[in-house]
Amino acid sequence: MAVSSDLVTASKGVVVVSKGIVTVSKGVVAVSKGIVAVSKGVVAVSKGLVTASKGVVVASKGIVAATMPLFLSQTTSEKHFLPLNFRAYPLEPKPIRLVSKLRMLLLVTHAIAAAWLLFPVPILMSALFSPLTLRSLTLKNRLVVSPMCQYSATGGFANDWHLVHLGSRAVGGAGLIIQEATAVSAEGRISPEDLGIWRDEHVEFLKRITDFIKAQGCVPGIQLAHAGRKASTYALWRGHGTVPVGEGGWAVVGPTDQRFAPNYPQPTGLDAAGIAKVKADFVAATHRALAAGYEVIEIHAAHGYLFHQFLSPLSNTRTDAYGGSWENRARLLLEVTADLRAVLPETLPLLVRLSATDWTEGGWTAADSVRLAGRLKDLGVDLIDTSTGGNVPKASIPVGPGYQVGFAEQIKREAGIATGAVGLITTAAQAEEIVAAGRADLVLLAREELRSPYFPLDAARELGVDVAWPPQYERAKN
Ligand SMILES: Cc1cc2nc3c(=O)[nH]c(=O)nc-3n(C[C@H](O)[C@H](O)[C@H](O)COP(=O)(O)O)c2cc1C
């Protein structure tokens, strides 16, 4: 049972969790003359309220966890304010003292038995496996395959590799797949082998991919990208730095003629016509993406690619309307965002991936990202996919489990917009905690999804949630 901004109420009734999770975001679990009984389970409340009027909150080998919560028990007229940070909170409330241990055990047992009789289907749920609706689009769960370049295209065209790679992750149970950085123009590719969407002919095979993803109950998304000064470089396993023109490379553009690193291409600063072309390319690519069946569009404004290059004072030293002040540096991304929102149907969400910080003195900061996220929200962006880094070669990044989640949390809280968390999230419990505690709305996995395409199906089993498997694989489910 997962409830967002809502109520779970049971009047003279029970809310029962056995080996499962009830999550409430900004809501209330209210029981009047009843019981919240937790046996080996979790009631997770984010910014919510658990009330038991003349009732009891019982935890048997379970936990009631909350962020900024308020626990009320009117039987004792006592209020229990719990700690601010999400953590397991073994409930040791005053109400328990009102019943003997034996009576408590009986209550739990009866409540569980009653619930199982009333609900023959599993009542167990988790925050991670609760649906999320963005505009008119509903994702079946919060697990997202993060965009990952495959460097396996020719002339920008998708092929069997992309179909099988993305298709198998849809079979694996993700709620949303965001296809790799897909270039809006030939000069915007990172490498010669990048996927592209700059020609109408690219659409046909991409449509095959989105059809297959949708047939698995998953939502197909696409990351639209322009690499700017980091274009025309070798695919990861083919080499480092610049691909020369003689080997299939090309002339690259950026905010200025400043290189990313000595072994990277020498860019030309975009002039007014060049900026107009970038904007037109993103609009044309969005029309093609819609024709190809994508239901989520993500603008790639992270990792030191073109929009990030414009945002950061470390890479944008222009002196015209697109450089200098914060407003000027943000202008290109804001203009492209407004253009894309105007093209997209009202029903479909628009995401932006940001690098929340340059991790470098004098660079783009988390405060800048909060400010930008607010502006993007005003333009109709629905979610900020929150990554970091990539704009300067020698940033010192404190890499570790969930090391970027704090930025997603901060942007969500301070800009009031949904966020996705990404970066070294590798276990079901870690992903569950992020969503249950209201730190982010989506969890994106990259390398873990490469290791385990069926991660979502496995995670559901681990969290005690019954999710549908592809019928072809049903016999392996239990
Ligand atoms: C093979 C590979 C390719 C990637 N390509 C992209 C990409 O196209 N666009 C993007 O925004 N991030 C890309 N990333 C970054 C991931 O989306 C993700 O942000 C990063 O790997 C951290 O998540 P992880 O710890 O779950 O791998 C790529 C990562 C990997 C491993």
The ligand as an SDF file (V2000), in Angstrom:
LIG
                    3D

 31 33  0  0  0  0  0  0  0  0999 V2000
   28.3800    2.6100  -20.1240 C   0  0  0  0  0  0  0  0  0  0  0  0
   27.8670    3.9100  -19.6090 C   0  0  0  0  0  0  0  0  0  0  0  0
   27.3620    4.8580  -20.4960 C   0  0  0  0  0  0  0  0  0  0  0  0
   26.8070    6.0600  -20.0280 C   0  0  0  0  0  0  0  0  0  0  0  0
   26.2230    6.9230  -20.9020 N   0  0  0  0  0  0  0  0  0  0  0  0
   25.5080    7.9810  -20.4340 C   0  0  0  0  0  0  0  0  0  0  0  0
   24.6790    8.7480  -21.2850 C   0  0  0  0  0  0  0  0  0  0  0  0
   24.5090    8.4570  -22.4630 O   0  0  0  0  0  0  0  0  0  0  0  0
   24.0430    9.8170  -20.7480 N   0  0  0  0  0  0  0  0  0  0  0  0
   24.1490   10.1390  -19.4210 C   0  0  0  0  0  0  0  0  0  0  0  0
   23.5550   11.1150  -18.9860 O   0  0  0  0  0  0  0  0  0  0  0  0
   24.8950    9.3850  -18.5850 N   0  0  0  0  0  0  0  0  0  0  0  0
   25.5390    8.3130  -19.0430 C   0  0  0  0  0  0  0  0  0  0  0  0
   26.2110    7.5010  -18.1780 N   0  0  0  0  0  0  0  0  0  0  0  0
   26.1510    7.7950  -16.7360 C   0  0  0  0  0  0  0  0  0  0  0  0
   25.0280    6.9830  -16.0910 C   0  0  0  0  0  0  0  0  0  0  0  0
   23.7580    7.2910  -16.6280 O   0  0  0  0  0  0  0  0  0  0  0  0
   25.0060    7.1850  -14.5770 C   0  0  0  0  0  0  0  0  0  0  0  0
   24.6750    8.5260  -14.3110 O   0  0  0  0  0  0  0  0  0  0  0  0
   26.3400    6.8470  -13.9100 C   0  0  0  0  0  0  0  0  0  0  0  0
   26.8950    5.6670  -14.4630 O   0  0  0  0  0  0  0  0  0  0  0  0
   26.1840    6.6550  -12.4080 C   0  0  0  0  0  0  0  0  0  0  0  0
   25.2390    5.6450  -12.1260 O   0  0  0  0  0  0  0  0  0  0  0  0
   25.6840    4.1260  -11.6970 P   0  0  0  0  0  0  0  0  0  0  0  0
   26.5320    4.2600  -10.4760 O   0  0  0  0  0  0  0  0  0  0  0  0
   24.3630    3.4460  -11.4160 O   0  0  0  0  0  0  0  0  0  0  0  0
   26.4230    3.5120  -12.8390 O   0  0  0  0  0  0  0  0  0  0  0  0
   26.8050    6.3240  -18.6350 C   0  0  0  0  0  0  0  0  0  0  0  0
   27.3430    5.3840  -17.7650 C   0  0  0  0  0  0  0  0  0  0  0  0
   27.8310    4.1920  -18.2180 C   0  0  0  0  0  0  0  0  0  0  0  0
   28.3630    3.1710  -17.2460 C   0  0  0  0  0  0  0  0  0  0  0  0
  1  2  1  0
  2  3  1  0
  2 30  2  0
  3  4  2  0
  4  5  1  0
  4 28  1  0
  5  6  2  0
  6  7  1  0
  6 13  1  0
  7  8  2  0
  7  9  1  0
  9 10  1  0
 10 11  2  0
 10 12  1  0
 12 13  2  0
 13 14  1  0
 14 15  1  0
 14 28  1  0
 15 16  1  0
 16 17  1  0
 16 18  1  0
 18 19  1  0
 18 20  1  0
 20 21  1  0
 20 22  1  0
 22 23  1  0
 23 24  1  0
 24 25  2  0
 24 26  1  0
 24 27  1  0
 28 29  2  0
 29 30  1  0
 30 31  1  0
M  END
$$$$
